[in-house]
Amino acid sequence: MNRRNFIQTGGMLAALAVSPTMANITHKKPALGMQLYMVKEDMERDPAGTLKLLGAMGYKQIESYGSDKGIFWGYSHKDFKKLAGSFGLELISSHYNPCSLQEFDRLAGQAAEIGMKYLVCPWLGPQKDIDAFKRFAEDFNQRGAICKKHGLRFGYHPHDYPYKAVNGQLPIDVLLNNTDKALVDYQMDVYYAVTEGADPYAYMKKYKGRFTMAHMRDVLKKRLPAGSKEESACDLGEGIINFPKFIAAGEDNGMEFFFVEQSRYHNETPLQSAQKNAAYLKSMRLL
């Protein structure tokens, strides 16, 4: 059984199952969060108009990213916070573009000044040697210390490649084991964990308190062919992932922020997808 086939009996089944021990636990729905990369074309055209629409949909928290205009979309950090706040949106965190430690220090200062809680590294890329990830871990610790100095937190967002073995080791394990838990948190993209055959619940439990954020998108019940240009993603509630269980388990293990993200739009626009995902989360009942 290869790693891709293992998904049928491993990560996907784990995502579907409801643990009997969780059946009598009452959880609180988290605030609706949105990663702005999902609506990047709309943000590039009209940041204010897009934020207004997201607020009207019921989103309360947003995560930005390193756009061509920066994480504050051409506004000053204070003006962007004010703009988002006028539509009922709180800027919790942002992914950032590659930058020197000096540039990162300056960005962390701005983020802290407006009450943001996280700066998140979104991408490292596949590496040929596992030692590269050990060096990344050292860099994360340095950036985590910078964030701590400013009163916020540093995070890393794993894609698919950290769950693929390099030199017999999983990069995600190397990163978790070589970063200081006092300085570095993680943002689980449940889509990638499941599609790579990992068990998201096992990771949350083993590294309790490390996965403090999540990106949420569902996995098609019938995946697209291998090598497809599109990911096998779908709107929340339309695939195989049990999101009431995922959110409840996340909260039990230290996860606080949950951001909707989508990477495939089937007969819909990104904003239509955002609306569907918001409606699903509003109607969802946690365990």
N, C-alpha and C positions, 0 to 999 in steps of 0.2 A: 504494500500500500504506500503510494507516494504522498508527498505533503499536500498536494492539491486534493487528492481523493480523501485524505484524512479529515478534511473539513466536514464531510458528510456525517462522520461519527464523532467528531471532536468538538471544535469550536461552535459549529452551528447547533448541535444538540444542546450544548451548554447554554447557548443563547436562548433556546426555546424552553428549556425545562424550568419549572417553578419549584423551588425548594420548599419542602413541607415545613421546615423550620421558620420560614419567612411568612407563612400563611396568616399568622395572627399578629403580625407587626404592623402598626399604623405609621405611615410616612407622610410627609408634607410635600406637596408638589413644589418643585423649585421654580424660581422665576423663569419666564420664557426668555431664552437667550438666542442670539443670532450671530453667526460669524459672517462678517460683511463680505468676505470673498465670494460667498454664495450669490450675492447680487452685485458683483463687481462692475459689470457693464452699466448698470443703473446708477451705481455710486459715481462712476466716472463721468456720466452725463449730468447727473443732478444729485449731488450729495444731500442737500437739504430736503428735496422732494422725496427722495428714497427713504430717508430717516423718518420723515413724516408718515409715510405709508406703513413702515414697519411698526411705528408706535401705534398707529390706528389698528393694526392687526392684533395688538396685544403684547408685543414683545416689550420686555422691560430692561433687558441687558444686552449689550453688544460687545463683540470682540472685533477689533480692527486688524489690519494687516499692512505690510509694507507696500503700499501702492506706489505708482509713479509720482504721486503727489505727497507721499509720506503717510505715516499712520494717522495724521490729523487732516488729511485730504486738502492740503493747501491752506488750511486755517491755522491760526496759532493754537497751541494746545488748550489755552483757556477758552478761546472762542469756539473750538470744536466741542468741548465739554458743555458749554452754554447752549450751543445749537442742539446737540443730542438731548440735553435735559429739557429743552423746550417742547420736545415731543415725548417726554416721559421715559427716555432711554438713558441708562447709566453705562458709561464706558468702563467696563471691568478690566479688560486686558487687550493686548495686541500682539500679533506676530510681528516680527521685525526683519528687515533685510540684513544680509551679512554686513558687519561693520567692525571697526577696531574697538578695542576696549575703551579707548578714550571717547569715541563717538557713542558707544553704548552707555557710558557713564553720563553723558550729556542727555541722552534720551531718557534714561532712568530718572534723572532729576526732573525732567518735564512731566513724566508719567506720575511721579510721586506728588508733584505740585498740584495736580488736579484730582488726586485721590484714586488713581488707578491701582489695581491690586497685583497685576502681573504683566511681565514682558515674557514672550514665549518664542523660543527658537522653533521655526516650522520645518526646517529641512537641513539635512546633512548630506544626503545622497548615499547610494550604495558605495561600499569601499571594498578593496581587494584584500585587505589585511585587517584582522581584528584589532591590532594595535592602534589603528586609526581611531577607533571608537574609544579606546582608552585615553587618547589625546583629546578627543572631544569632551570626554568626561572632565578632564582637567580644566578645559576652557569653561565648561558649564559651572564648575565650582567657583571659578574666578568671577564669572558674570553673576552668579548667585550671591557672592559676597558684595558685589557692587549694588545689586538690588537691595540686599539687606541694609546696606549703609544708608540707602535712601528711604527705607521703610516700606518696600514692596517685595514681591516674590519673583523668582525666575522659574520658568517652566520649559519643558521640551515636549513637542508634539511628534510622536512616532508615526510614520507612514507604514507602508508594507515592508520595506527592506529591513527594518530592525528585527523582524520576525523570521528572516531568512538566514540560515546558518552561514557563518564565515569562519573558516579554520576550525570547524567543529563547535563553534559557540554562537549563541544568538546575541546579536548586538544589543537588543533591548535589555538582556540580562547583564551584559557587561556594563552598560550605561547605568542601570539601576544600582549595581553593586559597587561602582566606582565613583558615584556622586554622593556628596554629603546631603543626607536627608534634611539637615538643618538649612540647606541653601538651595536645593534643587527639587522642584516638584515636576509632575508629569501630567500631560493632557492626553487621555486615552481617546483615540479614534476607534470606536467600537466596530465600525465597518471593516477597517483593516485588520483588527485583531481577529475577527471572526473569519474573514475571507482567507487569512493566512493560516487558519487552523489552530490558532491559539485560544486558550480559554480565558476570556476577560475576567471572569469571576475568580479564577485561581490567582491571576495577577493582582487583582484588587485586594484579595485576602492575604496573600503572601507579603505584599508590599503595602500593607495597610497604612493609610495616611500619605502615601506618595502620589497616588493618582487623585489629584484634587479638582481636576476639570475634565470635561468630556466633550467630544464632537459626536453628534448623533445623526446618522443616516442609516436607512434600512438596506437589507440585502435581498435582491430578487429571489423568489422561491425557486425559479428555474434560471440559473445563471447563464449569462451570455457565453458564447463559444470562447475557448482559450485564444488569446491573441486579439480579441476584439478591441477596437479603438475606444469603445466606451466601457466604463466601469459598470459592474452589475449592481448599481445603486438604484434605490427607489424611495419614494416618500415614506415617512414614518407610518407604521401600521399597515403597510402594503406588502411587507416582506416577511422574513423569518424571525427577526429579532424581537424578543419580548421586552419592550421598553419599560413597562411598569416594573418588571423584575430588575432590569438593568439600573434604573434610576434608584430604586429602593436599595439595591445592593451597593451602589455607589455611595449613597448617603450613609449607609452603615459602616463604610470603610473610609470615610473622610472626604468624599467627593462633594463639592459645593456648587460648582458652576457647570451648567449644561447648555451647550451651544448647538443649535440646529445648523447643519451644513448639508449641502447637496452638490453632487458632481455630475448628475445625469438628469436631463429634463425630457420626459417623454410626452409629447403633445401638450406641453405647458411651458410657460416662461418661468424664469427664476422667481419672480415676484408671486406668480400663481402658486408655485411650489411652496414658497414661504407662507402663503396664506393657508394652504392645505396642512402644512406641518403645524402651524399655530393652532388651527382648529382641532387637530388630532390631540395635541398636548393639553388643550383646554378640556377636552372630553375624556381624556385618559383617567382611569382610576388606579391609584397606586395600591400596592398590596398592604 
